[in-house]
């Protein structure tokens, strides 16, 4: 809504505005581009024009949506899924992502999965077996090993700490 409003304020007609992307059917002057960039910065957004930066942002968005907003398991592995969604080879996507973010796609994906596990443990609505199933881990042991490797805590210890801090 904010992006669409700012584009209209600048007299630019956009055909679509989606998360992270706006399509404009006309040429935009450097002054308009500068004004748009300044207006977006005032509301905490930024204009990305570099194709590699756009690819990195799209990759990040796909992974975040996949982990935090999809209950369906993807039918292919993550590398094939990203290649298909972004229409680039996984090697290219991975190299660009690693250069820009200083971490691999796999580590970024795992850290988001562990954040989701923490969130679900905090809600205390699902047990660890249900969380492992929901996040498509092959087993509870696999989830627990990754959780401990990334956080330094077992899921049970994390859950106990979370509940103790809420009672205090």
Secondary structure, 3 states (H helix, E strand, C coil): CHHHHHHHHCCCCEEEEECCEEEECCCCCHHHHHHHHHHHHHCCCCCCCCHHHHHHHHHHHHHHHHHHHCCCCCCCCHHHHHHHHHCCCHHHHHHHHHHHHCCCHHHHHHHHHHHHHHHHHHHCCCCHHHHHHHCCCCCHHHHHHHHHHHHCCCHHHHHHHHHHHHHC
